[in-house]
Amino acid sequence: MKIQPILTPDNYVEHIMPLIMSAKRSFYMQTQYIHPSNKAGDEGLAGLIEAVAQKIQDGLDVRLIMSQYETMDKLELLQGANIDLAHVRIQANVHNKGMIVDSAIVALGSQNWSADGVIRNRDATLIIYNEEAAKYWEQIFLHDWTNMGIQQAHD
């Protein structure tokens, strides 16, 4: 099994961007929050959000679960970053941080998607290139999406 260790601020964007870009069918992400930033130096986070928005525009099955702490003002910023809120659900008590790509690759770690979490803090993630592991996490994600997430209003 291939495993890629990732640390912020060292190599997170460098490895997560190609992971998102590699998605051909589906991209699922569960995290506490996604807080866009347009400040100088925060371009790495903006690029990741843009990559997810592009996957939505390309018609992939993109689903994002965030915690109850994802506030309406931040959801509006996400919408402004071309993240259609039809792809977002809010789940109470989420502390997971992970992504599943095409039922084949899973990334699990501690980064929240804020400028600090992606660019400045010392956090760790592992990308696991293993279909069995990815399908295990996908099954849990889909359960949470269906049974525990609350759909967000969208235009």
C-alpha positions as CSV (number, residue, x, y, z in Angstrom):
1,M,0.0,0.0,0.0
2,K,1.3,3.4,-0.9
3,I,1.1,6.1,1.7
4,Q,2.1,9.8,1.3
5,P,2.7,11.8,4.5
6,I,1.8,15.4,4.3
7,L,2.6,18.2,6.7
8,T,1.6,21.9,6.8
9,P,3.1,24.2,6.0
10,D,5.6,22.0,4.2
11,N,3.8,20.1,1.4
12,Y,0.0,20.1,1.9
13,V,-1.1,22.1,-1.1
14,E,1.7,20.5,-3.2
15,H,0.1,17.0,-2.7
16,I,-3.6,17.8,-2.1
17,M,-4.0,19.9,-5.3
18,P,-3.0,17.0,-7.6
19,L,-5.2,14.7,-5.5
20,I,-8.3,16.9,-6.1
21,M,-7.4,17.4,-9.8
22,S,-7.1,13.6,-10.2
23,A,-10.8,13.1,-9.4
24,K,-12.6,11.8,-12.5
25,R,-15.9,10.6,-10.9
26,S,-16.2,11.7,-7.3
27,F,-14.7,13.9,-4.6
28,Y,-16.0,13.7,-1.1
29,M,-14.7,15.8,1.8
30,Q,-15.6,15.9,5.5
31,T,-14.1,18.7,7.6
32,Q,-15.0,21.1,10.3
33,Y,-15.1,24.1,8.0
34,I,-13.9,25.7,4.8
35,H,-13.0,29.4,5.3
36,P,-12.0,31.1,2.1
37,S,-9.4,33.9,2.2
38,N,-8.3,36.4,-0.4
39,K,-5.4,37.8,1.7
40,A,-1.9,37.9,0.2
41,G,-0.1,34.7,1.1
42,D,-3.3,32.6,1.2
43,E,-3.3,31.7,-2.5
44,G,-2.8,28.0,-1.7
45,L,-6.1,27.7,0.1
46,A,-7.9,29.7,-2.6
47,G,-6.4,27.3,-5.2
48,L,-7.7,24.3,-3.4
49,I,-11.2,25.8,-3.2
50,E,-11.1,26.7,-6.9
51,A,-10.1,23.1,-7.7
52,V,-13.2,21.8,-5.8
53,A,-15.4,24.4,-7.5
54,Q,-14.0,23.3,-10.9
55,K,-14.9,19.6,-10.1
56,I,-18.5,20.7,-9.4
57,Q,-18.6,22.7,-12.6
58,D,-17.2,19.7,-14.5
59,G,-20.2,17.6,-13.2
60,L,-18.4,15.3,-10.8
61,D,-20.2,13.9,-7.8
62,V,-18.8,16.4,-5.2
63,R,-20.1,16.3,-1.7
64,L,-18.8,18.4,1.2
65,I,-19.8,17.8,4.9
66,M,-18.9,20.4,7.5
67,S,-19.6,20.9,11.1
68,Q,-22.3,23.0,12.7
69,Y,-19.6,25.7,13.2
70,E,-19.6,26.5,9.5
71,T,-21.4,29.8,9.8
72,M,-23.8,31.3,7.2
73,D,-21.3,34.1,6.4
74,K,-18.6,31.5,5.6
75,L,-21.1,29.5,3.5
76,E,-21.9,32.7,1.6
77,L,-18.1,33.1,1.0
78,L,-18.0,29.6,-0.3
79,Q,-20.9,30.3,-2.6
80,G,-19.0,33.4,-3.8
81,A,-16.1,31.1,-4.6
82,N,-18.4,29.1,-6.9
83,I,-19.1,26.2,-4.4
84,D,-22.8,25.5,-5.1
85,L,-24.3,24.9,-1.7
86,A,-26.4,22.0,-3.1
87,H,-23.1,20.1,-2.6
88,V,-22.8,21.0,1.1
89,R,-24.3,19.4,4.2
90,I,-23.8,20.4,7.8
91,Q,-23.4,17.7,10.4
92,A,-23.3,18.2,14.2
93,N,-20.2,17.1,16.0
94,V,-18.0,16.7,12.9
95,H,-14.3,16.7,13.7
96,N,-13.2,14.5,10.9
97,K,-10.9,15.8,8.2
98,G,-10.7,13.6,5.2
99,M,-11.2,13.3,1.4
100,I,-12.2,10.3,-0.8
101,V,-11.4,10.5,-4.5
102,D,-13.0,8.1,-7.0
103,S,-13.6,5.4,-4.3
104,A,-9.9,4.6,-4.7
105,I,-7.8,7.1,-2.6
106,V,-8.4,8.5,0.8
107,A,-6.7,11.4,2.6
108,L,-7.1,11.6,6.4
109,G,-5.5,14.2,8.6
110,S,-5.9,17.2,10.9
111,Q,-6.0,20.2,8.6
112,N,-9.0,22.4,8.6
113,W,-9.5,24.4,5.4
114,S,-8.6,27.8,6.6
115,A,-5.5,29.8,5.6
116,D,-3.9,28.9,9.0
117,G,-4.9,25.2,8.7
118,V,-3.6,24.8,5.2
119,I,-0.7,27.1,5.0
120,R,0.6,28.1,8.5
121,N,-0.2,25.6,11.2
122,R,1.7,22.4,11.8
123,D,-0.8,19.7,10.9
124,A,-0.5,16.2,9.4
125,T,-2.3,14.2,6.8
126,L,-1.8,10.8,5.1
127,I,-2.9,10.1,1.6
128,I,-3.6,6.4,1.4
129,Y,-3.6,4.9,-2.1
130,N,-5.6,1.9,-1.4
131,E,-9.1,1.1,-2.7
132,E,-10.1,-1.0,0.3
133,A,-9.3,1.8,2.7
134,A,-11.0,4.4,0.5
135,K,-14.2,2.3,0.2
136,Y,-14.2,1.9,4.0
137,W,-14.1,5.6,4.5
138,E,-16.5,6.3,1.7
139,Q,-19.1,4.0,3.2
140,I,-18.9,6.0,6.5
141,F,-19.0,9.3,4.6
142,L,-22.1,8.3,2.6
143,H,-23.8,7.2,5.8
144,D,-23.1,10.6,7.3
145,W,-24.2,12.4,4.1
146,T,-27.5,10.5,4.0
147,N,-28.4,10.1,7.7
148,M,-26.7,12.9,9.6
149,G,-26.1,15.9,7.3
150,I,-28.5,18.7,6.9
151,Q,-28.8,20.1,3.4
152,Q,-28.0,23.8,2.9
153,A,-30.4,26.2,1.2
154,H,-29.1,27.4,-2.1
155,D,-30.2,29.5,-5.0
